[in-house]
Amino acid sequence: MGTIWNAITIGLCLYFCAQSGLFGVELPLLDTLLFSSVVSAVDPVAVLAVFEEIHVNEVLYILVFGESLLNDAVTVVLYHMFEGYTEMGAENILSVDYFAGIASFFVISVGGTLMGIIWGFAAAFVSRFTHHVKIIEPIFVFVMAYLSYLSAEMFHLSGIMALTFCGITMKNYVEENITETSATTLKYAMKMLANSSESVIFLFLGVCTVTDTHDWNTMFVVLTIVFALVFRALGVVIFTSIANRFRLHKLTGIEQFIMSYGGLRGAVAFALILVVNEHIIPTKKMMVTTIIAIVYFTVFLQGMTIGPLVKILKVPRANKYEMSMNERIHSRLMDHIMAGIEDISGMMIGNYKIRDK
């Protein structure tokens, strides 16, 4: 909801500013909406790195991490929807096309989600029988996850949604089935691949900054940054006030501020704007320059100051507690004793039987 809010509000404001002649170039509504859907792609990699380092409370970490998982997928779906509209041309769009676009947004998102969950369960089922081939267990998990992405793309659904929810499903079930060494291998291989991919995109961003010919429009850059900051803050306040009515843990003003301040733009926004067709959108170079500027602004200014802000505002920390050796032995002992009592007393289906199953 926050991503859709940002895309529509930023796009409309930029369109009205363009109509007043502030930018000195013509920007149709569909072009600004396509651009705003790209700008809405928040990339909280730096924020999560800071959160891990200073151990903020779990609720805030999960909220920011959950947003980073889902908003990229929503952004890509929105981007493809507006890209389809711009290719058709505003004059050729009928009223039924708007309903078709909204319907396709939900079909692509929900379809991708279901595809991911199906492949996640398939991987969970098959991983119960891979103990005798420990060496290929990690490769097998990678392949099943990639198949969820390919299957979704094959049916023109959201591949990122499929991959995200396949990962969520696998986390709950596959990790319990595979051996500890395979789980460790997977964890560090994934981290290495993720960090390498992020580094490559930011290196590419640096190369593009130096080598590309840029179309700098000061008003467009400044207003995009201002609208991105203002509407993200408004969106966080509006949606958290609604969510707080149903939440057990009410989000405080400080947590809302950290969520809105953590709206860094990064890899996804930059990657999407590069694939825009310049023949359809003549102002592509101006948009690429603006995205590079907003990435530098948010990553360097906000990314470097969020750590000190978290400490100054005294955001609640997580209570890290690890069981001692004695506690682990006794909890394991109690598990075995209870399972034994269930067997002796003839309880075919007790709590421990269900849990082990």
C-alpha positions as CSV (number, residue, x, y, z in Angstrom):
1,M,0.0,0.0,0.0
2,G,2.9,2.4,0.8
3,T,4.6,1.8,-2.5
4,I,1.3,2.4,-4.5
5,W,0.7,5.6,-2.4
6,N,4.2,6.9,-3.2
7,A,4.0,6.0,-6.9
8,I,0.6,7.8,-7.4
9,T,1.3,10.9,-5.2
10,I,4.8,11.6,-6.5
11,G,3.7,11.0,-10.1
12,L,0.7,13.4,-9.9
13,C,2.8,16.1,-8.2
14,L,5.6,15.9,-10.8
15,Y,2.9,16.0,-13.5
16,F,1.3,19.2,-12.1
17,C,4.7,20.8,-11.7
18,A,5.5,19.9,-15.4
19,Q,2.2,21.4,-16.5
20,S,3.1,24.7,-14.8
21,G,6.3,24.8,-16.8
22,L,8.7,24.5,-13.9
23,F,10.9,21.9,-15.6
24,G,11.0,23.5,-19.0
25,V,10.2,20.1,-20.7
26,E,7.0,18.4,-21.6
27,L,6.1,15.5,-19.3
28,P,2.9,13.6,-19.9
29,L,1.0,12.0,-17.0
30,L,2.0,8.4,-17.9
31,D,5.7,9.3,-18.1
32,T,5.7,10.8,-14.6
33,L,3.7,7.9,-13.2
34,L,6.3,5.4,-14.8
35,F,9.1,7.5,-13.3
36,S,7.4,7.7,-9.9
37,S,6.9,3.9,-9.8
38,V,10.7,3.6,-10.2
39,V,11.4,6.2,-7.6
40,S,9.1,4.4,-5.1
41,A,11.5,1.4,-5.1
42,V,13.0,1.7,-1.6
43,D,16.2,-0.2,-1.0
44,P,16.9,-0.5,2.8
45,V,20.1,-2.5,2.4
46,A,22.2,0.2,4.3
47,V,19.5,0.6,6.9
48,L,19.4,-3.2,7.6
49,A,23.2,-3.3,7.8
50,V,23.0,-0.5,10.5
51,F,20.1,-2.3,12.3
52,E,22.1,-5.6,12.4
53,E,25.2,-3.8,13.7
54,I,23.4,-2.0,16.6
55,H,20.8,-4.7,17.2
56,V,17.5,-2.7,17.1
57,N,14.3,-4.3,18.4
58,E,12.9,-7.2,16.4
59,V,9.6,-5.5,15.5
60,L,11.3,-2.5,13.8
61,Y,13.8,-4.8,12.0
62,I,11.0,-7.1,10.7
63,L,9.0,-4.1,9.4
64,V,11.9,-2.7,7.5
65,F,13.1,-6.1,6.3
66,G,9.5,-7.0,5.2
67,E,9.2,-3.8,3.3
68,S,12.5,-4.4,1.5
69,L,11.2,-7.9,0.5
70,L,7.8,-6.9,-0.8
71,N,8.1,-3.3,-2.1
72,D,10.7,-4.2,-4.8
73,A,8.2,-6.8,-6.2
74,V,5.3,-4.3,-6.1
75,T,7.4,-1.7,-7.8
76,V,8.4,-4.0,-10.7
77,V,4.7,-4.9,-11.2
78,L,3.7,-1.2,-11.2
79,Y,6.5,-0.4,-13.5
80,H,5.5,-3.0,-16.1
81,M,1.8,-1.8,-15.8
82,F,2.7,1.9,-16.5
83,E,5.2,0.8,-19.2
84,G,2.4,-1.0,-21.0
85,Y,0.3,2.1,-20.9
86,T,3.0,4.4,-22.2
87,E,3.7,2.0,-25.1
88,M,0.0,2.1,-26.0
89,G,-0.1,5.9,-25.8
90,A,-2.5,7.9,-23.7
91,E,-4.8,8.6,-26.7
92,N,-5.2,4.9,-27.4
93,I,-6.1,3.8,-23.8
94,L,-9.8,3.0,-23.3
95,S,-11.6,3.0,-19.9
96,V,-11.5,-0.9,-19.9
97,D,-7.7,-0.8,-20.1
98,Y,-7.5,0.9,-16.7
99,F,-9.6,-1.8,-15.2
100,A,-7.5,-4.4,-17.0
101,G,-4.3,-2.8,-15.6
102,I,-5.6,-2.8,-12.0
103,A,-6.8,-6.4,-12.4
104,S,-3.5,-7.5,-13.9
105,F,-1.7,-5.9,-11.0
106,F,-3.5,-8.1,-8.5
107,V,-3.3,-11.2,-10.8
108,I,0.4,-10.8,-11.3
109,S,1.1,-10.2,-7.6
110,V,-1.1,-12.9,-6.1
111,G,-0.3,-15.4,-8.9
112,G,3.4,-14.9,-8.3
113,T,2.9,-15.3,-4.5
114,L,1.0,-18.6,-5.0
115,M,3.6,-19.9,-7.4
116,G,6.3,-19.2,-4.9
117,I,4.4,-20.9,-2.0
118,I,3.7,-24.0,-4.2
119,W,7.4,-24.4,-5.1
120,G,8.4,-23.8,-1.5
121,F,6.2,-26.6,-0.3
122,A,7.5,-28.9,-3.1
123,A,11.0,-28.1,-1.9
124,A,10.0,-28.8,1.7
125,F,8.5,-32.2,0.7
126,V,11.5,-33.3,-1.4
127,S,14.1,-32.1,1.1
128,R,12.9,-34.8,3.5
129,F,14.6,-37.4,1.3
130,T,17.9,-35.7,0.6
131,H,19.9,-36.7,3.7
132,H,21.9,-39.4,1.9
133,V,23.1,-36.9,-0.8
134,K,24.3,-34.1,1.5
135,I,26.7,-32.7,-1.1
136,I,23.9,-31.7,-3.5
137,E,21.4,-30.4,-0.8
138,P,22.4,-26.7,-1.1
139,I,22.4,-26.9,-5.0
140,F,19.0,-28.5,-4.8
141,V,17.6,-25.6,-2.7
142,F,19.0,-23.0,-5.2
143,V,17.5,-24.9,-8.2
144,M,14.0,-25.2,-6.6
145,A,14.0,-21.5,-5.8
146,Y,15.2,-20.6,-9.3
147,L,12.5,-22.8,-10.8
148,S,9.8,-20.8,-8.8
149,Y,11.1,-17.7,-10.5
150,L,11.2,-19.3,-14.0
151,S,7.7,-20.8,-13.6
152,A,6.3,-17.4,-12.6
153,E,8.0,-15.6,-15.5
154,M,6.8,-18.3,-17.9
155,F,3.1,-17.6,-17.0
156,H,3.8,-13.8,-17.0
157,L,3.5,-13.5,-13.2
158,S,5.7,-11.7,-10.8
159,G,9.0,-13.6,-10.6
160,I,10.3,-11.5,-7.7
161,M,7.1,-12.2,-5.7
162,A,7.5,-15.9,-6.5
163,L,11.1,-16.0,-5.3
164,T,10.3,-14.0,-2.2
165,F,7.5,-16.2,-1.0
166,C,9.3,-19.4,-2.0
167,G,12.1,-18.2,0.3
168,I,9.7,-17.5,3.1
169,T,8.2,-20.9,2.8
170,M,11.5,-22.6,2.5
171,K,12.8,-20.8,5.6
172,N,10.1,-22.4,7.7
173,Y,10.3,-26.0,6.4
174,V,13.4,-26.7,4.3
175,E,15.8,-25.4,6.9
176,E,14.4,-28.0,9.4
177,N,14.8,-30.9,6.9
178,I,18.3,-30.4,5.5
179,T,21.5,-31.0,7.5
180,E,23.2,-28.4,9.6
181,T,26.2,-28.2,7.4
182,S,24.0,-27.7,4.3
183,A,22.1,-24.9,6.1
184,T,25.3,-23.1,7.0
185,T,26.6,-23.5,3.4
186,L,23.4,-22.1,2.1
187,K,23.3,-19.2,4.5
188,Y,26.8,-17.9,3.7
189,A,26.6,-18.6,-0.1
190,M,23.4,-16.6,-0.2
191,K,24.9,-13.7,1.8
192,M,28.0,-13.7,-0.5
193,L,25.8,-13.7,-3.7
194,A,23.5,-11.0,-2.4
195,N,26.4,-8.7,-1.3
196,S,28.2,-9.4,-4.6
197,S,25.1,-8.5,-6.7
198,E,24.5,-5.3,-4.7
199,S,28.2,-4.3,-5.1
200,V,28.1,-4.9,-8.9
201,I,25.0,-2.7,-9.3
202,F,26.6,0.1,-7.3
203,L,29.8,-0.2,-9.2
204,F,27.8,0.0,-12.4
205,L,26.0,3.1,-10.9
206,G,29.5,4.7,-10.4
207,V,30.6,3.9,-13.9
208,C,27.4,5.4,-15.4
209,T,27.8,8.5,-13.3
210,V,31.3,9.1,-14.8
211,T,30.9,7.9,-18.4
212,D,27.2,8.6,-19.4
213,T,26.1,11.9,-20.9
214,H,23.7,13.4,-18.4
215,D,20.7,15.7,-18.8
216,W,20.6,17.7,-15.5
217,N,17.4,19.5,-14.6
218,T,17.9,21.1,-11.2
219,M,14.1,21.7,-10.4
220,F,13.2,18.2,-11.5
221,V,16.0,16.6,-9.2
222,V,15.2,18.8,-6.2
223,L,11.4,18.4,-6.4
224,T,11.7,14.6,-6.9
225,I,13.9,14.3,-3.7
226,V,11.5,16.6,-1.8
227,F,8.3,14.7,-2.9
228,A,10.0,11.4,-2.2
229,L,10.9,12.4,1.3
230,V,7.6,14.1,2.1
231,F,5.2,11.5,0.7
232,R,7.1,8.6,2.3
233,A,6.9,10.3,5.7
234,L,3.1,11.0,5.1
235,G,2.5,7.4,4.0
236,V,4.3,5.9,7.0
237,V,2.3,8.1,9.4
238,I,-1.1,7.4,7.7
239,F,-0.7,3.7,7.3
240,T,0.9,3.0,10.7
241,S,-2.0,5.0,12.3
242,I,-4.4,2.6,10.6
243,A,-2.2,-0.5,11.4
244,N,-1.9,0.5,15.1
245,R,-5.6,-0.1,15.7
246,F,-5.0,-3.8,15.0
247,R,-1.5,-4.2,16.3
248,L,-0.5,-5.6,19.7
249,H,2.8,-3.7,19.6
250,K,1.8,-0.1,18.8
251,L,4.4,1.7,16.6
252,T,5.8,4.7,18.4
253,G,6.6,8.1,16.8
254,I,10.3,7.3,17.0
255,E,9.9,4.0,15.1
256,Q,7.7,5.7,12.5
257,F,10.4,8.4,12.0
258,I,13.1,5.7,11.6
259,M,10.9,3.9,9.0
260,S,10.3,7.0,7.0
261,Y,13.9,8.2,7.3
262,G,15.1,4.7,6.1
263,G,13.6,5.2,2.6
264,L,16.9,4.8,0.7
265,R,16.8,4.4,-3.1
266,G,19.2,2.0,-4.6
267,A,19.7,-1.0,-6.9
268,V,16.1,-1.6,-8.1
269,A,15.3,2.0,-9.0
270,F,18.6,2.4,-10.9
271,A,18.2,-0.9,-12.8
272,L,14.6,-0.2,-13.8
273,I,15.2,3.3,-15.1
274,L,18.0,2.0,-17.3
275,V,15.7,-0.4,-19.2
276,V,13.2,2.4,-20.1
277,N,12.8,2.7,-23.9
278,E,14.1,6.1,-25.0
279,H,11.9,6.1,-28.1
280,I,8.8,5.9,-26.0
281,I,10.0,8.3,-23.2
282,P,12.2,11.0,-24.8
283,T,13.2,12.4,-21.3
284,K,14.9,9.1,-20.3
285,K,18.3,10.7,-19.8
286,M,16.9,13.3,-17.5
287,M,15.2,10.6,-15.5
288,V,18.4,8.5,-15.3
289,T,20.4,11.5,-14.0
290,T,17.7,12.2,-11.4
291,I,17.6,8.6,-10.2
292,I,21.4,8.6,-9.8
293,A,21.2,11.9,-7.9
294,I,18.5,10.6,-5.5
295,V,20.4,7.3,-5.0
296,Y,23.5,9.3,-4.0
297,F,21.5,11.7,-1.8
298,T,19.6,9.0,0.1
299,V,22.5,6.4,0.4
300,F,25.2,8.9,1.5
301,L,23.2,11.5,3.5
302,Q,20.5,9.3,5.1
303,G,22.4,6.1,5.1
304,M,25.4,7.6,7.0
305,T,23.2,9.5,9.5
306,I,20.7,6.9,10.4
307,G,23.1,5.0,12.7
308,P,23.8,8.1,14.9
309,L,20.1,9.0,14.8
310,V,19.1,5.6,16.1
311,K,21.5,6.0,19.0
312,I,20.5,9.6,19.8
313,L,16.7,8.8,19.7
314,K,17.4,5.8,21.9
315,V,15.5,3.3,19.7
316,P,14.8,0.2,21.8
317,R,17.4,-2.5,21.3
318,A,16.9,-6.3,21.0
319,N,17.5,-8.5,24.0
320,K,19.9,-11.0,22.7
321,Y,19.8,-14.1,25.0
322,E,21.5,-17.4,24.3
323,M,20.7,-20.5,26.3
324,S,23.6,-21.9,28.3
325,M,24.9,-25.5,27.8
326,N,23.1,-26.6,30.9
327,E,19.7,-25.1,29.7
328,R,20.1,-26.7,26.3
329,I,20.8,-30.2,27.7
330,H,17.9,-30.0,30.1
331,S,15.4,-28.8,27.5
332,R,16.5,-31.6,25.2
333,L,16.3,-34.1,28.0
334,M,12.7,-32.9,28.9
335,D,11.7,-33.3,25.2
336,H,13.0,-36.9,25.1
337,I,11.3,-37.8,28.5
338,M,7.9,-36.4,27.3
339,A,8.1,-38.2,24.0
340,G,8.9,-41.4,25.9
341,I,6.0,-40.9,28.3
342,E,3.7,-40.5,25.3
343,D,4.9,-43.8,23.8
344,I,4.6,-45.7,27.1
345,S,1.1,-44.3,27.9
346,G,0.0,-45.3,24.4
347,M,-0.8,-41.8,23.2
348,M,-0.5,-42.3,19.5
349,I,-0.8,-38.6,18.7
350,G,0.5,-36.3,21.4
351,N,2.0,-32.8,21.3
352,Y,5.5,-34.1,20.7
353,K,4.4,-36.5,18.0
354,I,2.8,-33.7,16.1
355,R,5.7,-31.4,16.6
356,D,8.2,-34.0,15.4
357,K,6.0,-34.8,12.4
